[in-house]
Amino acid sequence: ITSCRHRGKMAARVGRPEHRAPPEVFYSEDEARKYTQNSRMIEIQTRMSERAVELLNLPEDQSCFLLDVGCGSGLSGDYLSEEGHHWVGVDISTAMLDVALEREVEGDLILGDVGAGIPFRAGTFDGCISISALQWLCNADKKSHSPPKRLYKFFSSLYASLVRGARAVFQFYPENSEQLELITAQAMKAGFTGGLVVDYPNSSKAKKFFLCLFVGVSGELPMGLGTQQGEKTTGQVQFTNARLRFKNLKGKPAKRSRDWILEKKERRRRQGRTVRNDTKYTGRKRKTRF
């Protein structure tokens, strides 16, 4: 019994950070210091930032104005500065931002909860990156928190703050497929197109998830590292504009539209009923007769 209890305590200690405390509590002064003292943590953070910027597909030899969501101690911002870009970082943890200030990062820092929205004017940024932060919005840390609403508020305000043609790239750790579906659904609802890029999908250690979102135009989804051309990887998903392809998020197409009629006919076929064949005229509105 004692052994089982010990294992249970160990599991709790090494569980997902977002299950242990809200981000502003979890990232205490001691935790924040790790991001300046732990060389492995710094290396991983820098590598993921480099990959996120690569997926942004920014114009070469051009300085851009970028947003860093969940900027923390400014490690990802350091990489943006090295690449010649200007940036603004937003984070909910005072301790992490204090470390960033001590490190004298070049970007501007804002203390804020992105689940309440991005507080910038329309078309402010040329792109957005986020490293290991998005999954925190899937937790309800207060009674007033609704993860779907907070995600939608975040994505819709982010969409507005980006210039047309920009990208937003989020490296994150989805807990399960349901969480992944929740995040992508709210991103689509906000107007984004894009999809999920999975690097090294067959490796348990090197596998990384990047949500690559497009603003205003649908670009070609980048290839995941460690995959071959044409190879379909588990979890590699691409979606298009929700308003055009996804029937709207309630799951039903507009009544009496072509999709609605085709869906109804298919449902009747499954019920064993006799249904006319589909043609190019199915669902087409007839001209008014005089």
C-alpha positions, 0 to 999 in steps of 0.5 A, a space after each residue: 500500500 505504501 509503495 502504491 501511495 509513493 508511486 501516486 505521489 510521484 505521478 502527481 509531481 511529474 504530471 502536466 504543469 497545467 494540472 498542478 496550478 494556474 500558470 501565474 502560480 506554477 511559474 513562480 520565481 524558482 521555476 522562472 529561474 530555471 529558464 536562465 540556469 538550465 542549459 538544456 531547457 534553454 537549448 530546447 526553447 531556442 530550437 523550438 523558437 527557430 522551428 516556429 520562425 521557419 514555419 512563419 515563412 517570413 520574407 528574407 532580409 526583412 525586419 518584421 514586427 512579431 507577437 510572442 504569446 507566452 513569452 516567459 523569460 524571453 528566450 524565444 524573443 532572444 531568437 527573434 532579436 537575433 534574426 533581426 525582428 522586433 517583437 512584443 511579448 505577452 505573458 501572465 506570469 509576473 515572475 517570468 516577466 521579471 526574469 525577462 526584464 533582468 535579462 534586458 531582452 530587446 522586445 517590449 513586455 506586457 503582463 496579461 491573460 491572452 484568454 481575455 483577448 489580445 489588446 492590439 489594434 487591427 493589423 498590428 503584427 506581421 506574424 505570431 509565435 508561441 512556445 509551449 503556452 497554448 495548452 494552458 488555455 484548455 484549463 478552467 482555472 476559475 469558475 468563470 473560465 470556459 476553455 472554448 470561449 477563452 480560446 475563441 476570444 484569443 484566436 479571434 482577437 489574434 486574427 484581427 491583430 495580424 496583417 492579411 497573409 500573416 501566419 501564427 505558429 504555436 508549438 504546444 503539447 496537446 493532452 489528447 485528441 479531444 483537446 486538439 480538436 477543441 483548439 483547431 475548432 476555435 481557430 477555424 471559428 475565428 477565421 484562420 485556415 492552416 493545420 497541424 504540422 508534426 515533426 518527427 511523428 515516429 519518435 516518442 522523444 523528438 515528436 513536436 506539434 506545431 499549429 500553423 495558422 494562416 490569415 486571410 489566405 490559404 497557404 500550403 501546409 509545410 512538411 513536418 521534419 522527419 517525414 517523407 514527401 507524400 507520407 501521411 503522419 498521425 495527427 497531421 491535419 489540414 483544414 480550410 476556411 470554416 465558413 466555406 467547408 465546415 458547415 459551421 461549428 454546430 455541425 449542420 449545413 444551412 437548411 435547404 442548401 446543397 450540402 443539407 440536401 445531400 446529407 439528408 439523401 445519404 441519411 435516407 439511403 442508410 435507412 434503406 429508403 429509395 432515393 434519387 441519384 445525385 446529379 449536378 442539378 441536386 440542390 440547385 434553385 429553380 427559376 421563378 415561373 411567371 
